[in-house]
Amino acid sequence: MTDWVTISSLATAGTTVILAAATLKSVRSASRAAAAAERAVLVGLRPVLLNSRLTDRDEKIFWADDHWAVVSGGRGYAEIVDGNIYFAISIRNAGAGLAVLQGWTVSAERRGPEDQHTAPQDYRRMVRDLYIPAHDIGYWHAAIRDPADPMYEPIAAAVKERQVFTVEVLYSDHEGGQSSICRFVLRPRDKEGNLADWIAGVGRHWNLDRPDPRTTEYA
């Protein structure tokens, strides 16, 4: 005798399993679509900082103590005036989002590709909010004024002796997300003429909000 109750129960259970599988697939598809949409939004907000081009416009830069300098495209600036060390770099934002400079650090040597960046918590905070528009240029600037500062003596020696040195800049998008680090290397342009004029170039970039692509293994 046919057990219609059992057959009905099995059919209901099977239908439930099929619906559950379809629902799970739909949820996963929706999650992937949402993640892709979020990524697209973030890409639209992401700044990418580089050294500016040699043909880019000059930037007139003022420090809080009324010191000022003009930095040409593709250039950096380093000078000791009245015992204060002043730095600046002409920067281009090649990304689609507004860049906000958050912090910096400097090293009295050329740091190579094998050297990891400074820990973000050890960066010096920017005194001023500096914004660099998308697809436009701006600048980074800072100063060391205290001779007791651990950075003062080695950096002063590098500037006086016209040695290559390294600057790292920590920045984010305008909402404070997508934190990144770019490492600039400053080389003396020549041994004569304008001794405050340096050539700036980017050596490395790090994204702090997602895995480093350099750790990916490729076949």
MIDOSE-1310 file (N, C-alpha, C; in nm, 2 decimals, decimal comma, always signed):
residues 219
mtdw	+0,08/-0,12/+0,00/+0,00/+0,00/+0,00/+0,09/+0,13/+0,00; +0,06/+0,22/-0,09/+0,14/+0,34/-0,10/+0,12/+0,43/+0,03; +0,24/+0,46/+0,09/+0,24/+0,55/+0,20/+0,26/+0,69/+0,16; +0,14/+0,75/+0,13/+0,14/+0,89/+0,08/+0,19/+0,99/+0,18
vtis	+0,17/+0,96/+0,31/+0,22/+1,06/+0,41/+0,37/+1,06/+0,40; +0,44/+0,95/+0,39/+0,58/+0,94/+0,39/+0,64/+1,01/+0,26; +0,57/+0,98/+0,15/+0,61/+1,03/+0,02/+0,60/+1,19/+0,03; +0,49/+1,24/+0,08/+0,47/+1,38/+0,09/+0,57/+1,44/+0,18
slat	+0,61/+1,38/+0,29/+0,71/+1,43/+0,38/+0,85/+1,44/+0,31; +0,88/+1,33/+0,23/+1,01/+1,33/+0,16/+1,01/+1,44/+0,05; +0,90/+1,45/-0,02/+0,89/+1,56/-0,12/+0,91/+1,70/-0,06; +0,84/+1,72/+0,05/+0,86/+1,85/+0,12/+1,00/+1,87/+0,16
agtt	+1,06/+1,77/+0,22/+1,20/+1,78/+0,26/+1,29/+1,81/+0,14; +1,27/+1,74/+0,03/+1,35/+1,76/-0,09/+1,34/+1,90/-0,14; +1,21/+1,95/-0,14/+1,19/+2,09/-0,19/+1,25/+2,19/-0,10; +1,25/+2,16/+0,03/+1,31/+2,25/+0,13/+1,46/+2,26/+0,10
vila	+1,53/+2,14/+0,08/+1,67/+2,14/+0,05/+1,70/+2,22/-0,08; +1,62/+2,20/-0,18/+1,64/+2,27/-0,31/+1,63/+2,42/-0,29; +1,53/+2,46/-0,21/+1,51/+2,60/-0,19/+1,62/+2,66/-0,10; +1,67/+2,58/-0,01/+1,78/+2,63/+0,08/+1,91/+2,65/-0,01
aatl	+1,93/+2,55/-0,10/+2,05/+2,56/-0,19/+2,04/+2,69/-0,28; +1,92/+2,71/-0,33/+1,90/+2,82/-0,42/+1,91/+2,95/-0,34; +1,86/+2,95/-0,22/+1,87/+3,07/-0,14/+2,02/+3,10/-0,10; +2,10/+3,00/-0,07/+2,24/+3,01/-0,04/+2,31/+3,07/-0,16
ksvr	+2,28/+3,01/-0,28/+2,35/+3,06/-0,40/+2,32/+3,20/-0,43; +2,19/+3,24/-0,40/+2,14/+3,38/-0,43/+2,21/+3,47/-0,33; +2,23/+3,43/-0,20/+2,29/+3,52/-0,10/+2,44/+3,54/-0,14; +2,51/+3,43/-0,18/+2,65/+3,44/-0,22/+2,66/+3,53/-0,34
sasr	+2,57/+3,52/-0,44/+2,58/+3,60/-0,55/+2,56/+3,75/-0,52; +2,46/+3,77/-0,43/+2,44/+3,91/-0,38/+2,56/+3,96/-0,30; +2,62/+3,88/-0,22/+2,74/+3,92/-0,15/+2,85/+3,96/-0,24; +2,87/+3,88/-0,35/+2,98/+3,91/-0,44/+2,95/+4,04/-0,52
aaaa	+2,82/+4,06/-0,55/+2,78/+4,18/-0,62/+2,80/+4,30/-0,53; +2,77/+4,29/-0,40/+2,79/+4,40/-0,31/+2,93/+4,43/-0,29; +3,02/+4,32/-0,28/+3,16/+4,35/-0,26/+3,22/+4,41/-0,38; +3,18/+4,37/-0,50/+3,23/+4,44/-0,62/+3,19/+4,58/-0,63
aera	+3,06/+4,61/-0,59/+3,02/+4,75/-0,59/+3,09/+4,83/-0,49; +3,12/+4,78/-0,37/+3,20/+4,85/-0,27/+3,34/+4,88/-0,32; +3,40/+4,77/-0,38/+3,53/+4,79/-0,44/+3,54/+4,90/-0,54; +3,43/+4,91/-0,63/+3,43/+5,01/-0,73/+3,42/+5,15/-0,67
vlvg	+3,34/+5,16/-0,56/+3,33/+5,29/-0,49/+3,46/+5,33/-0,43; +3,53/+5,23/-0,37/+3,66/+5,26/-0,30/+3,77/+5,30/-0,41; +3,76/+5,23/-0,52/+3,86/+5,27/-0,63/+3,84/+5,41/-0,67; +3,71/+5,46/-0,68/+3,68/+5,59/-0,71/+3,72/+5,69/-0,61
lrpv	+3,75/+5,65/-0,49/+3,79/+5,74/-0,38/+3,94/+5,73/-0,36; +4,01/+5,63/-0,42/+4,15/+5,60/-0,38/+4,25/+5,70/-0,44; +4,33/+5,77/-0,36/+4,44/+5,85/-0,41/+4,56/+5,76/-0,43; +4,65/+5,80/-0,52/+4,77/+5,74/-0,55/+4,88/+5,85/-0,57
llns	+4,97/+5,86/-0,47/+5,07/+5,97/-0,48/+5,20/+5,93/-0,55; +5,25/+6,02/-0,63/+5,37/+6,00/-0,70/+5,45/+6,13/-0,70; +5,58/+6,13/-0,74/+5,65/+6,25/-0,76/+5,58/+6,32/-0,88; +5,58/+6,46/-0,88/+5,52/+6,53/-0,99/+5,62/+6,52/-1,11
rltd	+5,57/+6,57/-1,22/+5,65/+6,57/-1,35/+5,74/+6,69/-1,35; +5,85/+6,68/-1,42/+5,94/+6,80/-1,43/+5,87/+6,92/-1,50; +5,77/+6,89/-1,58/+5,70/+6,99/-1,65/+5,58/+7,05/-1,57; +5,56/+7,00/-1,45/+5,45/+7,05/-1,37/+5,48/+7,19/-1,31
rdek	+5,38/+7,26/-1,27/+5,40/+7,40/-1,23/+5,47/+7,40/-1,09; +5,53/+7,52/-1,07/+5,60/+7,55/-0,94/+5,49/+7,55/-0,83; +5,54/+7,52/-0,71/+5,46/+7,53/-0,59/+5,53/+7,62/-0,49; +5,45/+7,73/-0,45/+5,51/+7,82/-0,34/+5,46/+7,76/-0,21
ifwa	+5,56/+7,74/-0,12/+5,53/+7,67/+0,01/+5,57/+7,75/+0,12; +5,48/+7,76/+0,22/+5,51/+7,84/+0,34/+5,50/+7,75/+0,46; +5,60/+7,77/+0,55/+5,60/+7,70/+0,68/+5,54/+7,79/+0,79; +5,51/+7,73/+0,91/+5,44/+7,81/+1,01/+5,52/+7,92/+1,07
ddhw	+5,66/+7,92/+1,05/+5,74/+8,02/+1,11/+5,78/+8,13/+1,00; +5,70/+8,13/+0,89/+5,71/+8,23/+0,78/+5,83/+8,20/+0,69; +5,90/+8,09/+0,70/+5,99/+8,05/+0,60/+5,91/+8,00/+0,48; +5,97/+8,03/+0,36/+5,90/+7,99/+0,24/+6,00/+7,95/+0,13
avvs	+5,95/+7,87/+0,03/+6,03/+7,83/-0,08/+5,95/+7,80/-0,20; +6,01/+7,80/-0,32/+5,94/+7,76/-0,44/+6,00/+7,63/-0,49; +5,91/+7,53/-0,50/+5,96/+7,40/-0,54/+5,90/+7,37/-0,68; +5,99/+7,34/-0,78/+5,95/+7,31/-0,91/+5,90/+7,17/-0,93
ggrg	+5,83/+7,14/-1,04/+5,78/+7,00/-1,07/+5,89/+6,90/-1,07; +5,87/+6,78/-1,01/+5,96/+6,68/-1,00/+6,08/+6,70/-0,90; +6,06/+6,80/-0,82/+6,17/+6,84/-0,74/+6,14/+6,82/-0,59; +6,24/+6,81/-0,51/+6,23/+6,82/-0,36/+6,31/+6,94/-0,31
yaei	+6,29/+6,96/-0,19/+6,36/+7,08/-0,12/+6,41/+7,04/+0,01; +6,53/+7,07/+0,04/+6,59/+7,05/+0,17/+6,69/+7,16/+0,20; +6,68/+7,23/+0,31/+6,77/+7,34/+0,34/+6,77/+7,36/+0,49; +6,89/+7,40/+0,54/+6,90/+7,44/+0,68/+6,91/+7,59/+0,69
vdgn	+6,82/+7,65/+0,76/+6,81/+7,80/+0,77/+6,79/+7,83/+0,92; +6,89/+7,91/+0,97/+6,88/+7,95/+1,12/+6,87/+7,83/+1,21; +6,94/+7,72/+1,17/+6,94/+7,60/+1,25/+6,82/+7,51/+1,23; +6,72/+7,55/+1,15/+6,60/+7,47/+1,13/+6,62/+7,39/+0,99
iyfa	+6,57/+7,27/+0,99/+6,58/+7,19/+0,87/+6,44/+7,19/+0,80; +6,44/+7,23/+0,68/+6,31/+7,24/+0,61/+6,31/+7,14/+0,49; +6,20/+7,07/+0,48/+6,18/+6,98/+0,37/+6,06/+7,01/+0,29; +6,05/+6,97/+0,16/+5,93/+6,97/+0,08/+5,95/+6,89/-0,04
isir	+5,84/+6,84/-0,09/+5,84/+6,76/-0,22/+5,72/+6,80/-0,30; +5,74/+6,82/-0,43/+5,62/+6,84/-0,52/+5,56/+6,70/-0,55; +5,43/+6,69/-0,53/+5,37/+6,56/-0,54/+5,25/+6,56/-0,64; +5,23/+6,46/-0,72/+5,12/+6,44/-0,81/+5,03/+6,33/-0,75
naga	+4,90/+6,36/-0,75/+4,80/+6,25/-0,72/+4,75/+6,19/-0,85; +4,80/+6,07/-0,88/+4,76/+6,00/-1,00/+4,63/+5,92/-0,99; +4,57/+5,92/-0,87/+4,45/+5,85/-0,84/+4,32/+5,93/-0,86; +4,21/+5,86/-0,84/+4,08/+5,92/-0,87/+4,02/+5,99/-0,75
glav	+4,08/+5,98/-0,63/+4,03/+6,03/-0,51/+4,12/+6,14/-0,45; +4,06/+6,23/-0,37/+4,13/+6,33/-0,30/+4,22/+6,27/-0,19; +4,35/+6,31/-0,19/+4,45/+6,26/-0,10/+4,46/+6,36/+0,02; +4,47/+6,30/+0,14/+4,49/+6,38/+0,26/+4,62/+6,33/+0,33
lqgw	+4,72/+6,41/+0,34/+4,84/+6,37/+0,40/+4,83/+6,37/+0,55; +4,87/+6,25/+0,61/+4,85/+6,23/+0,75/+4,97/+6,23/+0,84; +5,08/+6,19/+0,78/+5,21/+6,18/+0,86/+5,33/+6,16/+0,78; +5,45/+6,16/+0,84/+5,57/+6,15/+0,77/+5,68/+6,10/+0,86
tvsa	+5,79/+6,05/+0,79/+5,91/+6,02/+0,86/+6,02/+6,03/+0,76; +6,14/+6,05/+0,81/+6,26/+6,08/+0,72/+6,38/+5,99/+0,77; +6,46/+5,95/+0,67/+6,58/+5,87/+0,71/+6,70/+5,92/+0,64; +6,81/+5,93/+0,70/+6,93/+6,00/+0,65/+7,01/+5,90/+0,56
errg	+6,94/+5,82/+0,49/+7,00/+5,72/+0,40/+6,90/+5,68/+0,29; +6,95/+5,62/+0,19/+6,86/+5,57/+0,08/+6,81/+5,43/+0,13; +6,68/+5,42/+0,15/+6,62/+5,29/+0,19/+6,58/+5,22/+0,06; +6,62/+5,09/+0,05/+6,60/+5,02/-0,07/+6,47/+4,94/-0,07
pedq	+6,44/+4,87/-0,18/+6,31/+4,79/-0,19/+6,30/+4,68/-0,09; +6,41/+4,63/-0,03/+6,41/+4,53/+0,07/+6,38/+4,58/+0,21; +6,38/+4,71/+0,22/+6,36/+4,77/+0,36/+6,21/+4,80/+0,38; +6,15/+4,74/+0,48/+6,01/+4,76/+0,51/+5,99/+4,91/+0,56
htap	+5,87/+4,95/+0,54/+5,83/+5,09/+0,58/+5,83/+5,10/+0,73; +5,84/+5,22/+0,78/+5,83/+5,25/+0,92/+5,69/+5,22/+0,97; +5,68/+5,17/+1,09/+5,55/+5,14/+1,15/+5,46/+5,26/+1,15; +5,33/+5,25/+1,11/+5,25/+5,37/+1,10/+5,24/+5,45/+1,23
qdyr	+5,24/+5,38/+1,34/+5,23/+5,45/+1,47/+5,35/+5,54/+1,50; +5,46/+5,52/+1,43/+5,58/+5,59/+1,45/+5,60/+5,71/+1,36; +5,50/+5,74/+1,27/+5,50/+5,85/+1,19/+5,47/+5,98/+1,26; +5,53/+6,09/+1,22/+5,50/+6,22/+1,28/+5,38/+6,28/+1,22
rmvr	+5,29/+6,33/+1,30/+5,16/+6,38/+1,24/+5,19/+6,51/+1,17; +5,11/+6,53/+1,06/+5,12/+6,66/+0,99/+5,06/+6,77/+1,08; +5,13/+6,88/+1,08/+5,08/+7,00/+1,16/+4,96/+7,07/+1,09; +4,97/+7,07/+0,96/+4,86/+7,12/+0,88/+4,79/+7,01/+0,80
dlyi	+4,67/+7,03/+0,77/+4,60/+6,94/+0,68/+4,63/+6,98/+0,53; +4,70/+6,89/+0,47/+4,74/+6,91/+0,33/+4,66/+6,81/+0,24; +4,59/+6,87/+0,14/+4,50/+6,80/+0,05/+4,56/+6,81/-0,09; +4,56/+6,70/-0,16/+4,61/+6,70/-0,30/+4,49/+6,65/-0,39
pahd	+4,44/+6,73/-0,48/+4,32/+6,69/-0,56/+4,36/+6,57/-0,65; +4,25/+6,50/-0,70/+4,27/+6,39/-0,79/+4,33/+6,45/-0,92; +4,43/+6,38/-0,98/+4,48/+6,41/-1,11/+4,54/+6,55/-1,11; +4,59/+6,60/-1,00/+4,65/+6,73/-0,99/+4,77/+6,72/-0,90
igyw	+4,84/+6,83/-0,88/+4,96/+6,83/-0,80/+4,94/+6,91/-0,67; +5,03/+6,89/-0,58/+5,03/+6,96/-0,45/+5,17/+6,94/-0,39; +5,18/+6,94/-0,26/+5,31/+6,93/-0,20/+5,30/+6,87/-0,06; +5,41/+6,81/-0,02/+5,43/+6,77/+0,12/+5,54/+6,86/+0,18
haai	+5,53/+6,91/+0,30/+5,64/+6,98/+0,36/+5,64/+6,95/+0,51; +5,76/+6,97/+0,57/+5,78/+6,95/+0,71/+5,90/+7,02/+0,76; +5,93/+7,01/+0,89/+6,05/+7,08/+0,94/+6,10/+7,01/+1,07; +6,23/+7,01/+1,09/+6,28/+6,97/+1,22/+6,36/+7,09/+1,28
rdpa	+6,31/+7,13/+1,39/+6,37/+7,26/+1,45/+6,44/+7,24/+1,58; +6,42/+7,12/+1,64/+6,48/+7,10/+1,77/+6,61/+7,02/+1,76; +6,73/+7,08/+1,79/+6,86/+7,01/+1,78/+6,86/+6,88/+1,86; +6,78/+6,87/+1,96/+6,78/+6,75/+2,05/+6,70/+6,64/+1,99
dpmy	+6,63/+6,67/+1,88/+6,55/+6,57/+1,81/+6,64/+6,46/+1,76; +6,61/+6,33/+1,78/+6,70/+6,22/+1,73/+6,73/+6,22/+1,58; +6,64/+6,28/+1,51/+6,65/+6,28/+1,36/+6,74/+6,40/+1,32; +6,76/+6,50/+1,41/+6,82/+6,63/+1,37/+6,96/+6,61/+1,31
epia	+7,05/+6,55/+1,39/+7,19/+6,54/+1,35/+7,21/+6,46/+1,22; +7,16/+6,34/+1,21/+7,18/+6,27/+1,09/+7,12/+6,33/+0,96; +7,00/+6,39/+0,98/+6,94/+6,46/+0,86/+7,02/+6,59/+0,82; +7,06/+6,66/+0,93/+7,14/+6,78/+0,90/+7,27/+6,75/+0,83
aavk	+7,33/+6,64/+0,86/+7,45/+6,60/+0,80/+7,43/+6,56/+0,65; +7,32/+6,48/+0,63/+7,28/+6,44/+0,49/+7,26/+6,56/+0,40; +7,19/+6,66/+0,46/+7,16/+6,78/+0,38/+7,29/+6,86/+0,35; +7,37/+6,88/+0,45/+7,49/+6,96/+0,43/+7,59/+6,89/+0,34
erqv	+7,60/+6,76/+0,34/+7,69/+6,68/+0,26/+7,63/+6,64/+0,13; +7,51/+6,68/+0,10/+7,44/+6,65/-0,02/+7,43/+6,50/-0,05; +7,38/+6,43/+0,05/+7,37/+6,28/+0,04/+7,22/+6,25/+0,01; +7,20/+6,14/-0,06/+7,07/+6,09/-0,08/+7,00/+6,05/+0,05
ftve	+6,87/+6,09/+0,07/+6,80/+6,05/+0,19/+6,66/+6,02/+0,15; +6,58/+5,96/+0,24/+6,45/+5,90/+0,22/+6,34/+5,97/+0,30; +6,23/+5,99/+0,24/+6,11/+6,04/+0,31/+5,99/+5,95/+0,28; +5,92/+5,91/+0,38/+5,80/+5,83/+0,37/+5,68/+5,92/+0,41
vlys	+5,57/+5,91/+0,33/+5,45/+5,99/+0,36/+5,33/+5,90/+0,37; +5,26/+5,92/+0,49/+5,14/+5,84/+0,51/+5,02/+5,92/+0,47; +4,93/+5,87/+0,39/+4,82/+5,94/+0,35/+4,69/+5,85/+0,34; +4,58/+5,92/+0,32/+4,45/+5,84/+0,31/+4,36/+5,91/+0,21
dheg	+4,24/+5,85/+0,19/+4,14/+5,93/+0,12/+4,08/+6,03/+0,21; +3,98/+6,11/+0,15/+3,93/+6,22/+0,23/+3,84/+6,18/+0,34; +3,80/+6,05/+0,35/+3,72/+6,00/+0,46/+3,81/+5,94/+0,57; +3,94/+5,94/+0,55/+4,03/+5,88/+0,65/+4,06/+5,73/+0,63
gqss	+4,00/+5,68/+0,52/+4,02/+5,53/+0,49/+4,13/+5,51/+0,39; +4,15/+5,39/+0,35/+4,24/+5,35/+0,24/+4,38/+5,40/+0,27; +4,43/+5,39/+0,39/+4,56/+5,44/+0,43/+4,67/+5,38/+0,34; +4,76/+5,46/+0,30/+4,87/+5,41/+0,21/+5,00/+5,49/+0,25
icrf	+5,11/+5,43/+0,21/+5,24/+5,49/+0,23/+5,32/+5,50/+0,10; +5,38/+5,61/+0,07/+5,47/+5,61/-0,04/+5,61/+5,66/+0,01; +5,71/+5,60/-0,05/+5,85/+5,63/-0,01/+5,91/+5,71/-0,12; +5,96/+5,83/-0,09/+6,03/+5,92/-0,18/+6,18/+5,91/-0,15
vlrp	+6,26/+5,91/-0,26/+6,40/+5,93/-0,24/+6,44/+6,06/-0,30; +6,52/+6,14/-0,22/+6,56/+6,27/-0,27/+6,71/+6,26/-0,30; +6,75/+6,30/-0,42/+6,88/+6,30/-0,46/+6,93/+6,45/-0,49; +7,05/+6,49/-0,46/+7,09/+6,62/-0,49/+7,10/+6,64/-0,64
rdke	+7,05/+6,75/-0,68/+7,05/+6,78/-0,83/+7,19/+6,80/-0,88; +7,27/+6,88/-0,81/+7,41/+6,90/-0,85/+7,49/+6,95/-0,72; +7,61/+6,96/-0,74/+7,70/+7,01/-0,62/+7,71/+7,16/-0,62; +7,66/+7,22/-0,72/+7,67/+7,37/-0,72/+7,54/+7,43/-0,75
gnla	+7,53/+7,56/-0,76/+7,40/+7,63/-0,79/+7,31/+7,63/-0,67; +7,19/+7,60/-0,69/+7,09/+7,60/-0,58/+7,10/+7,47/-0,50; +7,16/+7,48/-0,38/+7,19/+7,36/-0,30/+7,06/+7,31/-0,23; +6,96/+7,39/-0,23/+6,83/+7,34/-0,17/+6,75/+7,26/-0,27
dwia	+6,79/+7,25/-0,40/+6,72/+7,18/-0,50/+6,76/+7,04/-0,51; +6,66/+6,95/-0,50/+6,68/+6,80/-0,50/+6,58/+6,74/-0,60; +6,62/+6,63/-0,66/+6,53/+6,55/-0,75/+6,46/+6,45/-0,67; +6,33/+6,45/-0,68/+6,24/+6,36/-0,60/+6,19/+6,24/-0,69
gvgr	+6,19/+6,12/-0,63/+6,13/+6,01/-0,70/+6,07/+5,91/-0,61; +5,97/+5,84/-0,65/+5,90/+5,74/-0,56/+5,97/+5,61/-0,58; +6,00/+5,54/-0,47/+6,06/+5,41/-0,47/+5,96/+5,30/-0,45; +5,88/+5,31/-0,35/+5,78/+5,20/-0,31/+5,65/+5,26/-0,27
hwnl	+5,55/+5,17/-0,28/+5,41/+5,20/-0,23/+5,37/+5,09/-0,14; +5,29/+5,12/-0,03/+5,23/+5,02/+0,05/+5,08/+5,06/+0,07; +4,99/+4,96/+0,06/+4,85/+4,98/+0,10/+4,83/+4,91/+0,23; +4,78/+4,99/+0,33/+4,77/+4,93/+0,46/+4,63/+4,87/+0,49
drpd	+4,54/+4,88/+0,40/+4,40/+4,83/+0,42/+4,37/+4,70/+0,35; +4,47/+4,64/+0,28/+4,45/+4,52/+0,21/+4,58/+4,44/+0,19; +4,58/+4,31/+0,16/+4,71/+4,24/+0,15/+4,80/+4,30/+0,05; +4,93/+4,28/+0,08/+5,04/+4,33/-0,01/+5,05/+4,24/-0,13
prtt	+5,03/+4,29/-0,26/+5,03/+4,21/-0,37/+5,17/+4,15/-0,40; +5,27/+4,20/-0,34/+5,41/+4,15/-0,35/+5,42/+4,01/-0,28; +5,33/+3,98/-0,19/+5,34/+3,85/-0,12/+5,27/+3,74/-0,20; +5,21/+3,77/-0,31/+5,14/+3,67/-0,39/+5,24/+3,59/-0,47
eya	+5,22/+3,46/-0,47/+5,30/+3,37/-0,55/+5,24/+3,36/-0,69; +5,33/+3,38/-0,79/+5,28/+3,36/-0,93/+5,36/+3,24/-0,99; +5,28/+3,17/-1,07/+5,34/+3,05/-1,14/+5,43/+3,09/-1,25
